[in-house]
Amino acid sequence: MCVLKNRQSFVTSIGITALNGLLIDRRRGTLAPGVILYLMQEKGLAAADITTLLYKQSGLFGV
């Protein structure tokens, strides 16, 4: 989501990366940080695997 002021972006629902904010097509919205640790420690996923999961295999697609 984006708030416009004088036709320019003023405030958005996205944080420092596109992973924060609202759930959309294939990108996950806000996520508890502990989920990353769980995926690494308990499921043995590497950082590259988690990146793919969060940016391309989550969101509405994952639901």
GROMACS elastic network, one bead per residue, 0.5 to 0.9 nm:
[ bonds ]
;  ai    aj funct       b0    kb
    1    11     6  0.83556   500
    1    12     6  0.55702   500
    1    13     6  0.52739   500
    1    14     6  0.76611   500
    1    21     6  0.80878   500
    1    22     6  0.73957   500
    2     9     6  0.64210   500
    2    10     6  0.72211   500
    2    11     6  0.57166   500
    2    13     6  0.64916   500
    2    14     6  0.86300   500
    3     8     6  0.82811   500
    3     9     6  0.60244   500
    3    10     6  0.54679   500
    3    11     6  0.50912   500
    3    12     6  0.62310   500
    3    13     6  0.88327   500
    4     7     6  0.54444   500
    4     8     6  0.52042   500
    4    10     6  0.52626   500
    4    11     6  0.72185   500
    4    12     6  0.89640   500
    5     8     6  0.53689   500
    5     9     6  0.64617   500
    5    10     6  0.57140   500
    5    11     6  0.87855   500
    6     9     6  0.84389   500
    6    10     6  0.87879   500
    7    10     6  0.88049   500
    9    12     6  0.73475   500
   11    14     6  0.87856   500
   12    15     6  0.77843   500
   12    21     6  0.83600   500
   13    20     6  0.74740   500
   13    22     6  0.67643   500
   14    17     6  0.67606   500
   14    18     6  0.58505   500
   14    19     6  0.73631   500
   14    20     6  0.51782   500
   14    22     6  0.74551   500
   14    29     6  0.86674   500
   15    18     6  0.67318   500
   15    19     6  0.75908   500
   15    20     6  0.52085   500
   15    21     6  0.65847   500
   16    19     6  0.82653   500
   16    20     6  0.74057   500
   17    20     6  0.61928   500
   18    21     6  0.73923   500
   18    27     6  0.77836   500
   18    28     6  0.85189   500
   18    29     6  0.80745   500
   18    55     6  0.83760   500
   19    22     6  0.84536   500
   19    23     6  0.86330   500
   19    27     6  0.66125   500
   19    28     6  0.57930   500
   19    29     6  0.55080   500
   19    30     6  0.64601   500
   19    31     6  0.78373   500
   19    54     6  0.74255   500
   19    55     6  0.72694   500
   20    23     6  0.85044   500
   20    28     6  0.75586   500
   20    29     6  0.51105   500
   20    31     6  0.72370   500
   21    28     6  0.83311   500
   21    30     6  0.52947   500
   22    27     6  0.88182   500
   22    28     6  0.75773   500
   22    30     6  0.67623   500
   23    26     6  0.82286   500
   23    27     6  0.64484   500
   23    28     6  0.52184   500
   23    30     6  0.74835   500
   23    58     6  0.87636   500
   23    59     6  0.53821   500
   23    60     6  0.68994   500
   24    27     6  0.55826   500
   24    28     6  0.67033   500
   24    29     6  0.70687   500
   24    58     6  0.87358   500
   24    59     6  0.53109   500
   24    60     6  0.58599   500
   24    61     6  0.84874   500
   25    28     6  0.82514   500
   25    56     6  0.88838   500
   25    58     6  0.79325   500
   25    59     6  0.54174   500
   25    61     6  0.59728   500
   25    62     6  0.88362   500
   26    54     6  0.81192   500
   26    55     6  0.65346   500
   26    56     6  0.51626   500
   26    57     6  0.56980   500
   26    58     6  0.50201   500
   26    60     6  0.58762   500
   26    61     6  0.51904   500
   26    62     6  0.71694   500
   27    53     6  0.87974   500
   27    54     6  0.62040   500
   27    56     6  0.60361   500
   27    57     6  0.71667   500
   27    58     6  0.53450   500
   27    60     6  0.76028   500
   27    61     6  0.81998   500
   27    62     6  0.89143   500
   28    31     6  0.74140   500
   28    53     6  0.89672   500
   28    54     6  0.58709   500
   28    55     6  0.67828   500
   28    56     6  0.85507   500
   28    57     6  0.84101   500
   28    58     6  0.52580   500
   28    60     6  0.79497   500
   28    62     6  0.86740   500
   29    58     6  0.88781   500
   29    59     6  0.69097   500
   31    34     6  0.84738   500
   31    35     6  0.73228   500
   31    36     6  0.88389   500
   32    35     6  0.58043   500
   32    36     6  0.79829   500
   33    36     6  0.57973   500
   33    37     6  0.72406   500
   34    37     6  0.51607   500
   34    38     6  0.61766   500
   34    39     6  0.86791   500
   35    38     6  0.50028   500
   35    39     6  0.61720   500
   35    40     6  0.86620   500
   36    39     6  0.51975   500
   36    40     6  0.63076   500
   36    41     6  0.86177   500
   36    47     6  0.89423   500
   36    50     6  0.75250   500
   37    40     6  0.51602   500
   37    41     6  0.58993   500
   37    42     6  0.79935   500
   38    41     6  0.52583   500
   38    42     6  0.53205   500
   38    43     6  0.69159   500
   38    44     6  0.86877   500
   39    42     6  0.57275   500
   39    44     6  0.64130   500
   39    45     6  0.57620   500
   39    46     6  0.84087   500
   39    50     6  0.75221   500
   40    43     6  0.57886   500
   40    46     6  0.62988   500
   40    47     6  0.76963   500
   40    50     6  0.81671   500
   41    44     6  0.55785   500
   41    45     6  0.76388   500
   42    45     6  0.82699   500
   45    48     6  0.80962   500
   45    49     6  0.59025   500
   45    50     6  0.64678   500
   46    49     6  0.52375   500
   46    50     6  0.63601   500
   46    51     6  0.86940   500
   47    50     6  0.51115   500
   47    51     6  0.61113   500
   47    52     6  0.87129   500
   48    51     6  0.50595   500
   48    52     6  0.63286   500
   48    53     6  0.86131   500
   49    52     6  0.52430   500
   49    53     6  0.61527   500
   49    54     6  0.86753   500
   50    54     6  0.60314   500
   50    55     6  0.84491   500
   51    54     6  0.52688   500
   51    55     6  0.59736   500
   51    56     6  0.80350   500
   52    55     6  0.53773   500
   52    56     6  0.54098   500
   52    57     6  0.66676   500
   52    58     6  0.89135   500
   53    56     6  0.56949   500
   53    58     6  0.61748   500
   54    57     6  0.61328   500
   54    58     6  0.55393   500
   54    59     6  0.80380   500
   55    58     6  0.66685   500
   55    59     6  0.83478   500
   56    59     6  0.81518   500
   56    61     6  0.84788   500
   57    60     6  0.89188   500
   57    61     6  0.64599   500
   57    62     6  0.59240   500
   58    61     6  0.56910   500
   58    63     6  0.73412   500
   59    62     6  0.54046   500
   59    63     6  0.65830   500
   60    63     6  0.50099   500
